[in-house]
Amino acid sequence: FGVKLLTRTITGPSPTPAGLVFLEEARTMLRRLEELKRTLREIDRNAPKTLRLGMPASLTGILASRLLERLRHAMPELTLKIVEDPSHTLVEHVQSGKLDIALAFGVPSNRLLHSEPRLRETLYLIAGAGSRRDPAGPVQLRDLAEFDLTMPEEGDVVRQLVDETLRAHGLPLRVAYPVDSMPAMKDVVARGLACAVLPYSAVAREVEAGVLVARPIIEPAITRTLFIVRPGGVDPGETSRQLVDVIGDLLRELCRESTAFEIL
């Protein structure tokens, strides 16, 4: 290509700025090739249709089984593989071609991706039912800084959002228990060791079972936006478009069922 793509050092090669651009374009070309293969397979009606969909852990519990059940009737010819990962990892997987579609929160602008905002979700303060840490009502943002919290390590979308919101109001974030596992975080909260800031979707079953309680955060509320993410610059294909339509119907149903969600 007439330019230097790699710089070689004693620790190994690293891409130059031109090399990084080349890498992004190469990934786009490879995705286009995969999309072409899929399109050609779809022309043959007898060919099996498989798509890889990524979701964050907070959504799989309330959406995955409903989606699979809906697809049995709406798209019986489709084999859907669901992958659970943090939002930032899912975005990377779409960009690298490991996933066809992802539902992800807090997606940054990227010319290599096509991202559509579909849903706004409210975050809640989560406490153990009957715990001395339960505020027994809405929590103002300024009071949130007084709570010991369990949260994932830095880099998690929810932690980053809460941290940025508190810092914007001159408030500290108190993370007493850094935990990267959602089940472990719920257990810490249920035992009354700390509280958590989570979307309602992540704790809906535990709240309904009376194990945890969800208290609104107010003045202001903390919300996050869910995006449907696909590779940019390529035709997604009819099967992918149909899947996105089914997902959109389910997201609208979630909004009708809970005030924690707002369709965009």
Secondary structure by P-SEA (a helix, b strand, c coil): cccccccccccbbbbcaaaaaaaaaaaaaaaaaaaaaaaaaaacccbbbbbbbbbccccccccaaaaaaaaacccccbbbbbbbccaaaaaaaaaaccccccccccccccccbbbbbcbbbbbbbccccccccccccccccccccccbbbbcccccaaaaaaaaaaaaacbbbbbccccccaaaaaaaaaaccccccccccccaaaaaaccbbbbbbccbbbbbbbbbcccccccccaaaaaaaaaaaaaaaaaaaaccccccc
